[in-house]
Amino acid sequence: MAKSGMYRLLFLALLLSVNFVAQAQESVDAIEMADPMRESGKIYVVVGVLLIIFLGFTAFLIITDKKISNLEKELEGKE
């Protein structure tokens, strides 16, 4: 009986999230702040800068993960 209740709760959460997504889709056209940026082409600069920041952060995390893995292997070898 516990699984049935869990499935009902998950189904309810799914239905509520679909409702929120539908409401978010309706308000996309109402964003007036982005209109001048789209018209002048500056929105591509903003997207490009965000992409560069995201890629840099991802590369930093990957490099840090490799360094930590190497340090862990080094510590295992000493013991």
VEXLO-806469 format. One line per field, with one value per residue: x, y, z of N, C-alpha, C in turn; residue in one letter; residue number from 1. Coordinates in Angstrom, 3 decimals, decimal comma. Example, Ala and Ser with C-alpha at 12.3 -4.5 7.8 and 13.67 -1.06 7.14 Angstrom:
REM VEXLO-806469
neast: (13,190	12,850) .
nnorth: (-5,690	-2,250) .
nup: (7,800	7,080) .
caeast: (12,300	13,670) .
canorth: (-4,500	-1,060) .
caup: (7,800	7,140) .
ceast: (13,200	12,900) .
cnorth: (-3,300	0,030) .
cup: (7,800	7,870) .
rest: (A	S) .
nr: (1	2) .
***
This chain:
REM VEXLO-806469
neast: (0,813	2,066	3,629	1,708	0,668	2,939	3,266	0,966	1,512	3,786	2,622	0,841	2,683	3,879	1,717	1,291	3,719	3,583	1,548	2,797	4,815	3,302	2,167	4,457	5,213	3,286	3,901	6,204	6,193	5,662	7,916	9,406	11,845	13,824	13,327	14,479	17,149	17,164	16,483	18,663	20,688	22,295	21,664	22,872	25,483	25,250	24,386	26,620	28,668	27,683	27,832	30,599	31,422	30,114	31,344	33,996	33,753	32,932	35,206	37,069	36,036	36,359	39,158	39,935	38,759	40,290	42,803	42,295	41,673	44,165	45,669	44,381	45,009	47,780	47,951	46,881	48,849	50,989	50,267) .
nnorth: (-1,198	1,170	1,767	2,400	4,779	6,359	6,424	7,824	10,283	11,056	11,220	13,325	15,381	15,490	16,348	18,897	20,130	20,192	22,022	24,358	24,660	25,116	27,576	29,123	29,117	30,695	33,271	34,027	35,718	38,111	39,324	42,182	43,338	41,975	42,508	44,944	44,129	41,922	43,138	44,816	43,008	42,446	40,433	38,125	38,556	38,517	35,869	34,562	35,362	34,223	31,538	31,194	31,638	29,476	27,273	27,691	27,378	24,712	23,441	24,115	22,650	20,023	19,837	20,254	18,005	15,952	16,531	16,097	13,377	12,343	13,064	11,510	8,922	9,052	9,273	6,795	5,102	5,643	4,622) .
nup: (0,000	0,538	-1,678	-3,567	-2,562	-2,810	-5,567	-6,260	-5,080	-6,544	-9,064	-8,641	-8,140	-10,645	-12,236	-11,113	-11,751	-14,524	-14,855	-13,881	-15,793	-18,063	-17,420	-17,338	-19,998	-21,197	-20,361	-21,666	-23,895	-22,696	-21,711	-21,650	-21,306	-22,706	-25,357	-26,574	-26,506	-28,162	-30,563	-31,080	-31,241	-29,107	-27,398	-28,207	-27,480	-24,715	-24,323	-25,352	-23,548	-21,186	-21,940	-22,252	-19,595	-18,347	-19,645	-18,851	-16,065	-15,988	-17,108	-15,136	-12,963	-13,925	-14,225	-11,562	-10,395	-11,574	-10,480	-7,761	-7,828	-8,595	-6,337	-4,404	-5,309	-4,954	-2,172	-1,427	-2,340	-0,644	1,797) .
caeast: (0,000	2,942	4,048	0,587	0,627	4,087	2,970	-0,035	2,189	4,605	1,716	0,356	3,790	4,023	0,623	1,526	4,838	3,100	0,784	3,742	5,487	2,339	2,049	5,704	5,224	2,400	4,459	7,445	6,011	5,460	9,193	9,707	13,229	14,682	13,018	15,520	18,398	17,000	16,466	19,999	21,635	23,121	21,291	23,860	26,659	24,927	24,397	28,015	29,399	27,218	28,365	32,019	31,519	29,710	32,395	35,152	33,449	32,948	36,605	37,684	35,598	36,968	40,580	40,018	38,431	41,451	43,856	41,894	41,823	45,596	46,093	43,848	45,839	49,065	47,797	46,668	50,140	51,882	49,824) .
canorth: (0,000	2,339	2,090	3,036	6,167	7,057	6,671	8,896	11,535	11,405	11,621	14,659	16,312	15,624	17,195	20,271	20,695	20,473	23,258	25,465	24,809	25,724	28,990	29,786	29,272	31,791	34,574	34,281	36,883	39,313	39,843	43,371	43,731	41,330	42,961	45,822	43,390	41,100	44,013	45,352	41,909	42,305	39,221	37,120	38,833	38,033	34,406	34,159	35,548	33,190	30,267	31,178	31,458	28,105	26,366	27,881	26,759	23,261	23,038	24,228	21,513	18,801	19,867	20,059	16,607	15,142	16,764	15,422	11,936	12,042	13,151	10,331	7,783	9,240	8,956	5,354	4,467	5,857	3,863) .
caup: (0,000	0,593	-3,038	-4,243	-2,088	-3,366	-6,976	-6,326	-4,757	-7,696	-10,138	-8,291	-8,359	-12,100	-12,726	-10,681	-12,498	-15,881	-14,749	-13,765	-17,080	-18,981	-17,071	-17,711	-21,445	-21,575	-20,022	-22,390	-24,762	-21,904	-21,226	-22,454	-21,112	-23,699	-26,712	-27,153	-26,673	-29,364	-31,736	-31,355	-31,381	-27,910	-26,682	-28,571	-26,657	-23,374	-24,382	-25,548	-22,295	-20,263	-22,406	-21,906	-18,142	-18,037	-20,107	-17,966	-14,778	-16,204	-17,264	-13,804	-12,161	-14,452	-13,871	-10,114	-10,119	-11,952	-9,485	-6,525	-8,070	-8,544	-4,933	-3,701	-5,702	-4,324	-0,747	-1,306	-2,588	0,495	2,973) .
ceast: (0,862	3,393	2,940	0,480	1,763	3,842	1,936	0,607	3,070	3,754	1,174	1,448	4,012	2,951	0,835	2,671	4,441	2,316	1,719	4,457	4,557	2,179	3,301	5,752	4,354	3,053	5,751	7,321	5,905	6,770	9,617	11,172	14,127	14,438	14,071	16,841	18,329	17,099	17,859	21,047	22,506	22,801	22,299	25,156	26,432	24,980	25,830	28,834	28,981	27,756	29,845	32,214	31,173	30,785	33,656	34,951	33,472	34,372	37,332	37,307	36,238	38,443	40,765	39,722	39,609	42,577	43,538	42,038	43,287	46,104	45,593	44,662	47,209	49,013	47,591	47,985	51,097	51,505	50,091) .
cnorth: (1,271	2,753	2,813	4,507	6,987	7,382	7,787	10,249	11,988	11,873	13,031	15,700	16,549	16,538	18,658	20,910	21,003	21,784	24,464	25,719	25,495	27,210	29,753	30,032	30,439	33,147	34,890	35,521	38,186	39,901	40,991	43,762	43,167	41,836	43,906	45,082	42,490	41,969	44,515	44,259	41,694	41,033	38,109	37,318	38,290	36,508	33,898	34,269	34,491	31,816	30,134	30,956	30,022	27,104	26,488	27,228	25,239	22,750	23,082	23,036	20,208	18,732	19,624	18,616	15,697	15,304	16,049	13,914	11,530	12,092	11,950	9,096	7,838	8,879	7,455	4,614	4,573	4,995	2,411) .
cup: (0,000	-0,807	-3,797	-3,845	-2,663	-4,835	-7,132	-6,061	-5,922	-8,874	-9,885	-8,525	-9,850	-12,671	-12,337	-11,462	-13,936	-15,888	-14,668	-15,082	-18,072	-18,685	-17,471	-19,212	-21,892	-21,356	-20,764	-23,260	-23,983	-21,381	-22,126	-22,370	-22,215	-25,114	-27,289	-27,379	-27,903	-30,620	-32,097	-31,505	-30,167	-27,129	-26,986	-27,783	-25,245	-23,339	-24,541	-24,271	-21,281	-20,650	-22,060	-20,408	-17,757	-18,448	-19,243	-16,618	-14,896	-16,344	-15,922	-12,936	-12,626	-14,070	-12,381	-9,735	-10,459	-10,938	-8,176	-6,673	-8,005	-7,114	-4,131	-4,040	-5,050	-2,848	-0,531	-1,491	-1,421	1,693	2,857) .
rest: (M	A	K	S	G	M	Y	R	L	L	F	L	A	L	L	L	S	V	N	F	V	A	Q	A	Q	E	S	V	D	A	I	E	M	A	D	P	M	R	E	S	G	K	I	Y	V	V	V	G	V	L	L	I	I	F	L	G	F	T	A	F	L	I	I	T	D	K	K	I	S	N	L	E	K	E	L	E	G	K	E) .
nr: (1	2	3	4	5	6	7	8	9	10	11	12	13	14	15	16	17	18	19	20	21	22	23	24	25	26	27	28	29	30	31	32	33	34	35	36	37	38	39	40	41	42	43	44	45	46	47	48	49	50	51	52	53	54	55	56	57	58	59	60	61	62	63	64	65	66	67	68	69	70	71	72	73	74	75	76	77	78	79) .
***
